[in-house]
Amino acid sequence: MTRELRRMAMAGCLRSLVLALLILPSADAADAAPIPVDGSKRVELTFDGVLNDPGSRTTSADIRHDPTLFAGSNPWSGRVSLGFTADAVWLRSEVVVPPAAAGRYVLMLDIPNFERLEVWGSWTEAPVAAMGDDDATNPLRAWRHSASFDLPAGRHTLWFRAVTSGPIAVPLALWQPDALAVAEQPRIYAHTLLTAVAALLGVGAVLLAAVMPSLPMLLYAGSALASTGHIMAMNGLDRLMWGGHLPIGTNNPFVWLVASGGFGIAFLFSVLPLRRHARWVMPVVPVALGLALLLIYNRFLPDRDYTLNPLGPRNLALLILATGVVASVQSRLMGHRPAGYMILGWLALVAGNVVAALRNAGALPFTEVTYFLPVYAPVVEMLFFAAMLAAQLRLLRIEKEEAQRALVVALRRNEEELAERVAARTSDLDRANALLGAREAQLRQILEAAPMPIVVFRTACSTPLYTNRRMRDLLVGGEGSGGETESAPDIRTIYQVPEDGDRLAAALARDGFVENAEVAMRDSAGNHFWALASMVAIDYRGQPASLLAINDISRRRQLEQELVKAKEMAETAAGLERAARDAQRQFLAMISHEFRTPLTVISTATQYLQLEAGADPAREPRLARIRRAISHMNGMIDACLLDDRIEGAGLLLRTSPLDPVLLVCRAVDAAKAAAPQHVFTTFTGTLPRTAGDGQLLGMALSNLMENAVKYSPPDGAIEVALQQDGSEAVVTVADRGPGIPDAESGRIFEKYYRCANVEGVPGAGLGLYLTRHIVTAHGGTVGVQNRAGGGAVFTIRLPLQSMIEAEYRATSALDTELDNPAWNGAA
């Protein structure tokens, strides 16, 4: 509130200063001479009193009945600006009308853009006239504000109440109606002509922008049309044409000027080479901000005086003007020659604004020159803008001509290069044709020497176009007259079943090729044979054709039939073998039963004999030999049965928890009992419990120890060791025998294989074979190596597995047995 009061006080001081400078204080309002209205065509009105009415609180009754309100005021011509104010200003003028001059007069305000002027006369209580933008009741339609009334004879006082957002200047004159009509016609024609120039510039730019899509031309059209709207608002032609300003939301004509400047700035930035420099973004920011604030002012503050606001329409226009001048100058300094016209156009607007500022400040009077020179400055600007466009178009035409000349030179050079390339290509084509002819001859030689019949025939009618030697033999039974012939019979006669040819043709049309199709064919003598036919679609000398290659497979068909017979014989032999294996299995089961019964009897008898003999040392060796023989016979029977299980249906594990240390110790104890003449050395570490088939693992260890006893000399040392290596249990059995020959170490685990250096030692060659299968079934490995000083070391590595792992391995082994055809046959 304090700021608003300060602004109002400052504005009042400025108005007082202007009045003090422009109006001489020597004449008192009451003593001023009245203006004679003597019937002249035009009478200029001056004012002997001026009253500022803040808040518009003073009424016509106050003015009429209180003459002291104008006390102390000075005379004023009305053509000198009092400055900007939002308050109402009361003016008083004294006139003398002779009886001969009384009658109808027209009061004319020389400013076409004025908001409201009301007139009262001393001869009547009612207002005699009203004019301005805000008055829609005046029946007169003119390009300047006017009103007609009857002026009676005598001395009268005229009071005028002026309200406008522009500078306060009231150039009033009384006109005779006939004289006014004659005097106004030339002025109307002149203003109409100047306005039409601006409008034609805008309309012509719109048409050019439509014919050749151009954003700068469209922006130029917007600036020209907005300038036309501003000109019409300032010269009053809009009032003359349709009785008021264009309905744009406000009667302030500077809105048109701001819009014109906005389009002009956009036009400037679209045609000048400014986008390459980031500093040019800075002028755009205040312009955009100003336009946004302008919309806010026009939307929310339409009736408030904001002429002194730094962001008001007039100041926004000045901001846009300054931005345009700076941008144009810098663009010209950058070397863009058409920017000079742009500078002249902006300078024309600068000159118009300078004149308007001096006029509004009171330095220049309100005349037609000082009023309309700023109004028509945008027309000059538009003409310079058009000149700049013409200069740019000239530069573009020059650049286009230079580009066309360069293009012509390039086209000629390209034409010469093309001619050279055509000549080179023609030479290459000739060489390629010669090479193609040579390759065609070479290809014919290859086709003639091909081991299979080949024919090229027309796809439509199956007429041969080319046949190699073997195909001619097949079709006509001889060499014929050459490769290219149309005398050969139709290619469809080669098929035993004609439908086969149609089937191959359909497949060729569908897939584009046929590969190794078995068909029955016949030669020219009528002999039938089987062949693999392959076909492909080709272009043969400019016409669609198909290539057919035939591979005789009669011999292969015969061999296939023989293989079928051989397969049937093999299946028969396999059935006989399975039957023999079943008989063998039954025989082994019977032998096992027949042998185990007497062995059990002998073992029982041996135990009784040992009890009866007591401590007789003479019988003990014989009884021991009997026990060893029984044990040896039982081992042979178990080995035969286990071998039969492996050969027949695979090895089925019966998994259970076991202690590896206890398993090794039992195997060593059994070996000691069977061979007391040998020395056993046992080393066992601490191992966790594991899972496996204890019976089969015990048999595997027994086989290794039995071999160690068998091939070691009497009283020879046999070393057995058990230790843990990571997640594996490692069992080693070392003897002092002859060792394993290096050439035979890879075969000793084969079935029935015995080394050449053990011919005098009894054995069947099954022990190591069974040991390997048992260890492998448990997921382990068995190996052998000779030791220094003689002997062999057998090593078994078994994984230390849980019951879950062991059962999974056993289940997998069972699935393998069930899938084995031998097991199914045995079952």
KEROBA-27640 format. One record per residue (C-alpha): residue in three letters; z, x, y. Coordinates in steps of 0.5 Angstrom, whole numbers, padded with zeros to 4 digits, always signed. Last residue first. Layout:
BEGIN
ALAZXY/...
//
This chain:
BEGIN
ALA-0033+0027-0227/ALA-0037+0033-0230/GLY-0043+0031-0226/ASN-0039+0029-0220/TRP-0036+0036-0220/ALA-0043+0039-0221/PRO-0046+0035-0216/ASN-0041+0038-0211/ASP-0039+0033-0206/LEU-0032+0032-0209/GLU-0031+0039-0210/THR-0032+0041-0202/ASP-0028+0035-0200/LEU-0022+0038-0205/ALA-0023+0045-0201/SER-0022+0041-0195/THR-0016+0038-0197/ALA-0013+0044-0199/ARG-0015+0048-0193/TYR-0011+0042-0189/GLU-0006+0042-0194/ALA-0005+0049-0192/GLU-0005+0048-0185/ILE+0000+0043-0185/MET+0004+0047-0190/SER+0005+0053-0185/GLN+0000+0059-0186/LEU+0002+0066-0186/PRO-0005+0069-0187/LEU-0007+0073-0194/ARG-0009+0080-0194/ILE-0010+0083-0201/THR-0011+0091-0201/PHE-0013+0094-0208/VAL-0012+0102-0208/ALA-0016+0106-0213/GLY-0014+0112-0216/GLY-0015+0120-0215/GLY-0012+0125-0211/ALA-0014+0122-0204/ARG-0015+0114-0205/ASN-0021+0110-0207/GLN-0022+0104-0203/VAL-0021+0096-0205/GLY-0022+0090-0201/VAL-0019+0083-0202/THR-0019+0077-0196/GLY-0015+0071-0194/GLY-0017+0064-0193/HIS-0013+0061-0199/ALA-0019+0060-0202/THR-0022+0067-0201/VAL-0015+0070-0204/ILE-0017+0065-0211/HIS-0024+0067-0211/ARG-0023+0074-0210/THR-0018+0074-0216/LEU-0022+0071-0220/TYR-0028+0076-0220/LEU-0023+0081-0220/GLY-0020+0079-0227/LEU-0027+0076-0230/GLY-0030+0083-0232/ALA-0029+0082-0239/GLY-0024+0088-0241/PRO-0023+0093-0246/VAL-0023+0100-0244/GLY-0028+0105-0247/GLU-0034+0103-0242/VAL-0029+0104-0236/ASN-0034+0110-0232/ALA-0040+0105-0232/CYS-0036+0100-0228/ARG-0035+0093-0230/TYR-0039+0086-0228/TYR-0038+0080-0231/LYS-0037+0076-0225/GLU-0038+0080-0218/PHE-0032+0083-0215/ILE-0034+0090-0218/ARG-0040+0090-0214/GLY-0039+0093-0207/SER-0035+0099-0210/GLU-0041+0101-0215/ALA-0044+0106-0211/ASP-0038+0109-0209/PRO-0035+0110-0216/ILE-0028+0106-0216/GLY-0022+0110-0218/PRO-0021+0114-0225/GLY-0014+0111-0225/ARG-0007+0113-0221/ASP-0006+0106-0219/ALA-0005+0103-0212/VAL-0003+0095-0211/THR-0003+0093-0204/VAL-0001+0086-0201/VAL-0001+0085-0194/ALA+0002+0078-0191/GLU-0002+0076-0184/SER+0000+0073-0177/GLY+0001+0080-0175/ASP+0001+0085-0180/GLN+0007+0084-0185/GLN+0009+0088-0191/LEU+0008+0088-0199/ALA+0007+0094-0203/VAL+0006+0096-0210/GLU+0005+0103-0213/ILE+0003+0104-0220/ALA+0006+0111-0223/GLY+0003+0113-0229/ASP+0007+0114-0235/PRO+0001+0113-0239/PRO-0006+0114-0235/SER-0008+0109-0231/TYR-0014+0104-0232/LYS-0010+0098-0236/VAL-0004+0099-0232/ALA-0008+0098-0225/ASN-0012+0093-0228/GLU-0006+0089-0230/MET-0003+0090-0223/LEU-0009+0087-0220/ASN-0010+0081-0225/SER-0003+0080-0224/LEU-0003+0079-0217/ALA-0009+0074-0217/MET-0005+0070-0223/GLY+0001+0070-0218/LEU-0003+0067-0213/LEU-0006+0062-0217/GLN+0001+0060-0219/GLY+0004+0060-0212/ASP-0002+0056-0209/GLY+0000+0056-0202/ALA+0005+0056-0196/THR+0009+0061-0192/ARG+0016+0063-0192/PRO+0017+0069-0187/LEU+0017+0076-0189/THR+0022+0082-0189/GLY+0019+0088-0192/THR+0017+0089-0200/PHE+0016+0096-0203/THR+0016+0097-0210/THR+0015+0103-0215/PHE+0012+0101-0222/VAL+0013+0107-0227/HIS+0008+0105-0233/GLN+0011+0106-0241/PRO+0014+0099-0240/ALA+0008+0095-0239/ALA+0008+0088-0241/ALA+0015+0088-0238/LYS+0014+0092-0232/ALA+0008+0087-0231/ALA+0012+0081-0231/ASP+0017+0084-0226/VAL+0012+0086-0222/ALA+0009+0079-0221/ARG+0016+0076-0220/CYS+0017+0081-0215/VAL+0011+0079-0211/LEU+0012+0072-0211/LEU+0019+0073-0209/VAL+0017+0077-0203/PRO+0011+0072-0201/ASP+0017+0066-0201/LEU+0013+0059-0203/PRO+0012+0053-0200/SER+0007+0048-0204/THR-0001+0048-0205/ARG-0004+0046-0211/LEU-0011+0049-0209/LEU-0017+0046-0212/LEU-0023+0051-0214/GLY-0030+0049-0214/ALA-0033+0044-0219/GLY-0036+0047-0225/GLU-0037+0055-0224/ILE-0030+0055-0221/ARG-0026+0051-0226/ASP-0030+0054-0231/ASP-0027+0061-0229/LEU-0020+0058-0229/LEU-0021+0056-0236/CYS-0024+0063-0238/ALA-0018+0066-0234/ASP-0013+0062-0237/ILE-0015+0063-0244/MET-0016+0071-0243/GLY-0009+0071-0240/ASN-0006+0067-0246/MET-0009+0072-0251/HIS-0006+0078-0247/SER+0001+0074-0247/ILE+0001+0073-0254/ALA-0002+0080-0255/ARG+0004+0083-0251/ARG+0009+0079-0255/ILE+0006+0082-0261/ARG+0006+0089-0259/ALA+0014+0088-0256/LEU+0015+0085-0263/ARG+0012+0091-0266/PRO+0016+0096-0262/GLU+0023+0092-0263/ARG+0023+0092-0270/ALA+0025+0099-0271/PRO+0030+0099-0266/ASP+0034+0094-0270/ALA+0039+0091-0265/GLY+0039+0084-0267/ALA+0033+0083-0272/GLU+0035+0076-0273/LEU+0034+0074-0266/GLN+0028+0078-0265/LEU+0025+0075-0271/TYR+0027+0068-0268/GLN+0023+0070-0261/THR+0017+0072-0265/ALA+0017+0066-0269/THR+0017+0062-0262/SER+0011+0066-0260/ILE+0007+0066-0266/VAL+0008+0058-0266/THR+0006+0058-0258/LEU+0000+0062-0260/PRO-0002+0058-0266/THR-0002+0052-0261/ARG-0005+0055-0255/PHE-0011+0057-0259/GLU-0013+0050-0261/HIS-0012+0047-0254/SER-0016+0053-0251/ILE-0021+0052-0256/MET-0022+0045-0255/ALA-0022+0045-0247/LEU-0027+0051-0248/PHE-0032+0047-0252/GLN-0031+0041-0247/ARG-0033+0045-0241/GLN-0039+0048-0245/ALA-0041+0041-0247/ASP-0041+0040-0240/ARG-0044+0046-0238/ALA-0050+0044-0243/ALA-0051+0037-0240/ARG-0051+0040-0233/GLU-0056+0045-0236/LEU-0060+0040-0239/GLY-0060+0036-0232/ALA-0062+0042-0229/ALA-0068+0043-0233/THR-0070+0036-0232/GLU-0070+0037-0225/ALA-0074+0043-0225/MET-0079+0040-0229/GLU-0080+0034-0224/LYS-0080+0040-0219/ALA-0086+0043-0222/LYS-0089+0037-0223/VAL-0089+0036-0215/LEU-0091+0043-0214/GLU-0097+0042-0218/GLN-0099+0036-0214/GLU-0097+0040-0208/LEU-0102+0045-0210/GLN-0107+0040-0211/ARG-0106+0037-0204/ARG-0107+0045-0202/ARG-0113+0046-0205/SER-0116+0040-0202/ILE-0114+0042-0195/ASP-0120+0043-0192/ASN-0119+0044-0184/ILE-0124+0040-0180/ALA-0125+0041-0172/LEU-0127+0035-0168/LEU-0129+0036-0161/SER-0130+0029-0157/ALA-0135+0028-0151/PRO-0136+0025-0144/GLN-0142+0028-0140/GLY-0143+0033-0135/ARG-0145+0039-0140/TYR-0139+0037-0145/ASP-0133+0035-0142/ILE-0127+0035-0147/ALA-0123+0030-0151/VAL-0119+0033-0157/MET-0119+0032-0164/SER-0116+0035-0170/ALA-0118+0033-0177/LEU-0114+0035-0183/ALA-0118+0035-0189/TRP-0118+0032-0196/PHE-0125+0032-0201/HIS-0130+0027-0204/ASN-0137+0030-0206/GLY-0142+0025-0203/ALA-0148+0031-0203/SER-0147+0031-0195/ASP-0140+0032-0195/ARG-0134+0027-0196/MET-0128+0026-0192/ALA-0121+0023-0194/VAL-0116+0023-0188/GLU-0110+0027-0186/ALA-0109+0028-0178/ASN-0107+0035-0176/GLU-0107+0034-0169/VAL-0111+0028-0165/PHE-0111+0029-0157/GLY-0112+0025-0151/ASP-0106+0020-0153/ARG-0109+0013-0153/ALA-0116+0015-0153/LEU-0115+0020-0158/ALA-0111+0015-0162/ALA-0116+0010-0162/ALA-0122+0015-0164/LEU-0118+0017-0170/ARG-0117+0010-0172/ASP-0124+0008-0171/GLY-0126+0014-0176/ASP-0121+0012-0181/GLU-0124+0005-0181/PRO-0130+0008-0184/VAL-0127+0010-0190/GLN-0130+0016-0194/TYR-0131+0019-0187/ILE-0137+0024-0186/THR-0141+0018-0184/ARG-0138+0017-0178/ILE-0141+0023-0175/ASP-0148+0020-0174/PRO-0153+0024-0178/ALA-0155+0030-0175/SER-0162+0030-0171/GLU-0158+0031-0164/THR-0158+0038-0165/GLU-0155+0044-0161/GLY-0152+0049-0166/GLY-0159+0051-0169/SER-0165+0048-0174/GLY-0161+0046-0180/GLU-0157+0051-0184/GLY-0156+0047-0190/GLY-0153+0041-0193/VAL-0154+0036-0187/LEU-0147+0034-0185/LEU-0142+0039-0189/ASP-0147+0045-0188/ARG-0148+0043-0181/MET-0141+0043-0180/ARG-0140+0050-0183/ARG-0146+0053-0179/ASN-0143+0050-0172/THR-0145+0043-0169/TYR-0147+0041-0162/LEU-0149+0035-0159/PRO-0147+0030-0165/THR-0148+0022-0164/SER-0141+0019-0164/CYS-0144+0013-0160/ALA-0139+0013-0154/THR-0135+0019-0155/ARG-0141+0024-0155/PHE-0141+0029-0161/VAL-0138+0036-0161/VAL-0137+0039-0168/ILE-0133+0044-0172/PRO-0133+0046-0179/MET-0128+0051-0181/PRO-0128+0058-0182/ALA-0130+0060-0175/ALA-0136+0064-0175/GLU-0141+0059-0171/LEU-0135+0057-0167/ILE-0134+0065-0165/GLN-0141+0066-0163/ARG-0142+0059-0159/LEU-0136+0062-0155/GLN-0139+0069-0154/ALA-0145+0065-0152/GLU-0141+0061-0147/ARG-0137+0067-0145/ALA-0144+0070-0143/GLY-0146+0064-0139/LEU-0139+0063-0136/LEU-0140+0070-0134/ALA-0147+0069-0131/ASN-0144+0063-0127/ALA-0138+0067-0125/ARG-0142+0072-0122/ASP-0146+0067-0118/LEU-0140+0063-0116/ASP-0137+0070-0114/SER-0144+0071-0110/THR-0143+0064-0107/ARG-0136+0065-0105/ALA-0138+0071-0101/ALA-0143+0068-0098/VAL-0138+0062-0096/ARG-0133+0066-0094/GLU-0137+0070-0089/ALA-0140+0063-0087/LEU-0132+0061-0086/GLU-0131+0067-0083/GLU-0136+0066-0078/GLU-0134+0059-0077/ASN-0127+0061-0076/ARG-0129+0065-0071/ARG-0133+0060-0067/LEU-0127+0055-0068/ALA-0122+0060-0065/VAL-0127+0061-0059/VAL-0127+0054-0059/LEU-0120+0053-0059/ALA-0119+0058-0054/ARG-0123+0054-0050/GLN-0120+0048-0051/ALA-0113+0051-0050/GLU-0116+0053-0043/GLU-0118+0047-0042/LYS-0112+0043-0044/GLU-0108+0048-0040/ILE-0112+0046-0034/ARG-0112+0039-0035/LEU-0104+0040-0036/LEU-0104+0043-0030/ARG-0108+0038-0026/LEU-0103+0033-0030/GLN-0097+0036-0027/ALA-0101+0036-0020/ALA-0102+0029-0021/LEU-0095+0028-0023/MET-0093+0032-0017/ALA-0097+0028-0012/ALA-0094+0021-0015/PHE-0087+0024-0014/PHE-0090+0026-0007/LEU-0092+0019-0006/MET-0086+0016-0009/GLU-0082+0020-0004/VAL-0086+0017+0002/VAL-0085+0010-0001/PRO-0077+0012-0001/ALA-0077+0014+0006/TYR-0079+0007+0008/VAL-0072+0004+0009/PRO-0070+0010+0012/LEU-0075+0010+0018/PHE-0074+0002+0018/TYR-0068+0002+0022/THR-0069+0008+0027/VAL-0076+0006+0028/GLU-0074-0002+0029/THR-0069+0000+0034/PHE-0061+0000+0032/PRO-0059+0006+0037/LEU-0058+0013+0035/ALA-0051+0017+0036/GLY-0048+0011+0034/ALA-0045+0013+0027/ASN-0049+0008+0023/ARG-0055+0011+0027/LEU-0054+0018+0026/ALA-0052+0016+0019/ALA-0059+0012+0018/VAL-0063+0018+0021/VAL-0060+0023+0016/ASN-0061+0018+0010/GLY-0068+0018+0012/ALA-0069+0025+0013/VAL-0066+0026+0006/LEU-0070+0021+0003/ALA-0076+0025+0006/LEU-0073+0032+0003/TRP-0072+0029-0004/GLY-0080+0027-0004/LEU-0081+0034-0001/ILE-0077+0038-0006/MET-0081+0034-0012/TYR-0088+0036-0009/GLY-0085+0043-0009/ALA-0083+0042-0017/PRO-0091+0042-0018/ARG-0090+0050-0018/HIS-0085+0051-0024/GLY-0083+0058-0022/MET-0076+0058-0024/LEU-0075+0058-0016/ARG-0079+0051-0016/SER-0074+0049-0022/GLN-0068+0051-0018/VAL-0070+0047-0012/SER-0072+0041-0015/ALA-0065+0041-0019/VAL-0061+0042-0012/VAL-0065+0037-0009/GLY-0064+0032-0014/THR-0057+0033-0015/ALA-0056+0032-0007/LEU-0060+0025-0007/ILE-0056+0023-0013/LEU-0049+0024-0009/LEU-0052+0021-0003/ALA-0054+0015-0007/LEU-0047+0015-0010/ASN-0044+0015-0003/ARG-0048+0009-0001/PRO-0046+0005-0007/GLY-0039+0007-0006/LEU-0036+0013-0010/PRO-0033+0016-0004/ASN-0030+0009-0002/LEU-0031+0008+0006/THR-0036+0003+0004/TYR-0032-0001+0000/ASP-0031-0008+0003/ARG-0029-0012-0002/ASP-0033-0018-0005/PRO-0036-0016-0011/LEU-0030-0012-0014/PHE-0030-0013-0021/ARG-0037-0013-0023/ASN-0041-0009-0018/TYR-0035-0004-0017/ILE-0035-0003-0025/LEU-0043-0002-0025/LEU-0042+0003-0019/LEU-0037+0007-0023/ALA-0041+0008-0029/LEU-0047+0010-0024/GLY-0043+0015-0021/LEU-0040+0018-0028/ALA-0047+0018-0030/VAL-0049+0022-0024/PRO-0043+0026-0024/VAL-0045+0029-0031/VAL-0052+0030-0030/PRO-0051+0035-0025/MET-0047+0039-0030/VAL-0052+0039-0036/TRP-0057+0043-0032/ARG-0053+0049-0033/ALA-0055+0049-0040/HIS-0062+0052-0039/ARG-0068+0050-0043/ARG-0067+0043-0042/LEU-0069+0044-0034/PRO-0077+0045-0035/LEU-0078+0039-0030/VAL-0082+0033-0032/SER-0076+0029-0036/PHE-0070+0032-0032/LEU-0074+0029-0025/PHE-0075+0022-0028/ALA-0068+0021-0030/ILE-0066+0023-0023/GLY-0071+0019-0020/PHE-0069+0013-0025/GLY-0062+0014-0022/GLY-0064+0015-0015/SER-0068+0008-0016/ALA-0062+0005-0019/VAL-0057+0007-0013/LEU-0062+0005-0008/TRP-0063-0002-0011/VAL-0055-0002-0011/PHE-0056+0000-0004/PRO-0058-0007-0002/ASN-0051-0010-0003/ASN-0052-0018-0004/THR-0049-0017-0011/GLY-0050-0020-0018/ILE-0057-0018-0018/PRO-0060-0025-0016/LEU-0066-0022-0011/HIS-0064-0023-0004/GLY-0065-0030-0001/GLY-0070-0035+0001/TRP-0076-0034-0004/MET-0081-0030+0000/LEU-0078-0029+0007/ARG-0072-0028+0004/ASP-0075-0023+0000/LEU-0079-0020+0006/GLY-0072-0018+0009/ASN-0074-0011+0011/MET-0068-0008+0008/ALA-0068-0013+0001/MET-0075-0012+0001/ILE-0074-0004+0001/HIS-0069-0004-0004/GLY-0073-0008-0009/THR-0079-0004-0008/SER-0074+0002-0009/ALA-0072-0001-0016/LEU-0080-0002-0017/ALA-0081+0006-0016/SER-0075+0008-0019/GLY-0077+0004-0025/ALA-0084+0006-0025/TYR-0083+0014-0025/LEU-0078+0013-0031/LEU-0084+0009-0035/MET-0089+0015-0033/PRO-0083+0020-0035/LEU-0083+0017-0042/SER-0090+0017-0043/PRO-0094+0012-0048/MET-0101+0013-0045/VAL-0104+0005-0044/ALA-0097+0002-0043/ALA-0094+0008-0039/LEU-0100+0008-0035/LEU-0099+0000-0034/VAL-0092+0001-0032/ALA-0094+0007-0027/GLY-0099+0002-0024/VAL-0094-0003-0023/GLY-0089+0002-0020/LEU-0094+0005-0015/LEU-0097-0002-0013/ALA-0090-0004-0011/ALA-0089+0001-0007/VAL-0095+0000-0003/ALA-0094-0007-0003/THR-0088-0006+0001/LEU-0092-0002+0006/LEU-0097-0008+0007/THR-0092-0013+0007/HIS-0088-0009+0012/ALA-0094-0009+0017/TYR-0097-0016+0016/ILE-0090-0018+0017/ARG-0090-0014+0024/PRO-0097-0016+0026/GLN-0094-0024+0025/GLU-0088-0023+0028/ALA-0090-0023+0035/VAL-0094-0030+0035/ALA-0089-0034+0031/LEU-0084-0031+0036/ALA-0088-0033+0042/ASP-0088-0040+0040/PRO-0081-0041+0038/GLN-0079-0038+0045/TRP-0074-0032+0043/LEU-0067-0031+0045/ALA-0065-0024+0042/LEU-0059-0021+0038/PRO-0058-0013+0036/VAL-0051-0014+0033/ALA-0049-0007+0030/ILE-0043-0007+0026/PRO-0044-0002+0020/GLY-0045-0005+0014/SER-0040-0009+0010/THR-0042-0015+0014/VAL-0038-0020+0019/ALA-0040-0022+0026/ARG-0037-0028+0030/PHE-0041-0030+0036/TRP-0038-0033+0042/LEU-0043-0036+0047/THR-0041-0038+0054/HIS-0045-0042+0059/ARG-0048-0043+0066/GLY-0052-0049+0067/ALA-0058-0052+0063/PRO-0058-0054+0056/LEU-0059-0049+0050/ASP-0062-0053+0044/PHE-0061-0049+0037/SER-0066-0045+0033/ALA-0063-0040+0028/SER-0065-0033+0025/HIS-0064-0027+0021/ARG-0070-0023+0020/TRP-0076-0024+0015/ALA-0076-0031+0016/ARG-0075-0038+0013/LEU-0071-0043+0018/PRO-0067-0049+0015/ASN-0061-0045+0015/THR-0056-0048+0010/ALA-0056-0042+0005/ASP-0051-0037+0010/ASP-0048-0031+0006/ASP-0054-0027+0007/GLY-0054-0028+0015/MET-0055-0034+0020/ALA-0050-0039+0023/ALA-0052-0044+0029/VAL-0049-0048+0034/PRO-0042-0049+0032/ALA-0038-0055+0034/GLU-0034-0056+0040/THR-0040-0056+0045/TRP-0042-0054+0052/SER-0038-0047+0051/GLY-0043-0045+0045/TRP-0041-0043+0038/VAL-0045-0038+0034/GLU-0044-0035+0027/LEU-0046-0029+0024/ARG-0046-0027+0016/GLU-0048-0022+0011/PHE-0053-0018+0015/ASN-0059-0015+0012/PRO-0065-0017+0016/ILE-0063-0013+0022/ASP-0066-0016+0029/LEU-0062-0022+0029/MET-0066-0027+0032/LEU-0063-0033+0036/VAL-0069-0038+0037/TYR-0069-0043+0043/ARG-0070-0050+0044/GLY-0069-0053+0051/ALA-0067-0051+0058/ALA-0072-0046+0062/ALA-0073-0051+0068/PRO-0066-0053+0069/PRO-0064-0046+0070/VAL-0060-0043+0064/VAL-0055-0038+0066/VAL-0052-0034+0060/GLU-0045-0030+0059/SER-0044-0027+0052/ARG-0038-0026+0048/LEU-0037-0022+0041/TRP-0032-0023+0036/VAL-0031-0018+0030/ALA-0029-0020+0023/ASP-0026-0014+0019/ALA-0029-0010+0013/THR-0031-0005+0018/PHE-0036+0001+0018/GLY-0038+0004+0025/LEU-0039+0001+0032/SER-0046+0002+0032/VAL-0050+0001+0038/ARG-0055-0004+0039/GLY-0050-0010+0041/SER-0051-0007+0048/TRP-0043-0007+0049/PRO-0039-0009+0055/ASN-0031-0007+0055/SER-0025-0010+0052/GLY-0019-0011+0057/ALA-0018-0018+0056/PHE-0022-0021+0051/LEU-0016-0025+0048/THR-0014-0027+0055/PRO-0019-0032+0055/ASP-0015-0037+0050/HIS-0018-0044+0049/ARG-0025-0042+0046/ILE-0023-0036+0042/ASP-0017-0039+0039/ALA-0021-0046+0038/SER-0026-0041+0035/THR-0021-0038+0030/THR-0018-0032+0029/ARG-0015-0030+0022/SER-0020-0026+0020/GLY-0016-0021+0016/PRO-0017-0016+0022/ASP-0020-0019+0028/ASN-0023-0014+0033/LEU-0025-0017+0039/VAL-0031-0015+0044/GLY-0033-0018+0051/ASP-0038-0017+0056/PHE-0044-0018+0050/THR-0051-0016+0051/LEU-0057-0021+0049/GLU-0064-0019+0050/VAL-0069-0025+0052/ARG-0076-0026+0049/LYS-0081-0030+0051/SER-0078-0031+0058/GLY-0076-0038+0060/ASP-0071-0036+0065/VAL-0065-0034+0061/PRO-0061-0030+0066/ILE-0055-0026+0063/PRO-0049-0027+0066/ALA-0046-0021+0071/ALA-0039-0018+0068/ASP-0033-0020+0073/ALA-0029-0023+0067/ALA-0030-0018+0062/ASP-0028-0012+0067/ALA-0033-0007+0069/SER-0031+0000+0069/PRO-0029+0002+0062/LEU-0036+0005+0060/ILE-0038+0003+0053/LEU-0040+0008+0048/LEU-0035+0013+0048/ALA-0029+0009+0048/LEU-0032+0004+0043/VAL-0033+0010+0038/LEU-0026+0012+0039/SER-0024+0005+0038/ARG-0028+0004+0032/LEU-0025+0011+0029/CYS-0018+0009+0031/GLY-0019+0003+0027/ALA-0022+0006+0021/MET-0016+0011+0021/ALA-0011+0005+0022/MET-0014+0001+0016/ARG-0014+0008+0012/ARG-0007+0009+0013/LEU-0005+0002+0011/GLU-0009+0002+0005/ARG-0005+0009+0003/THR+0002+0006+0005/MET+0000+0000+0000/
//
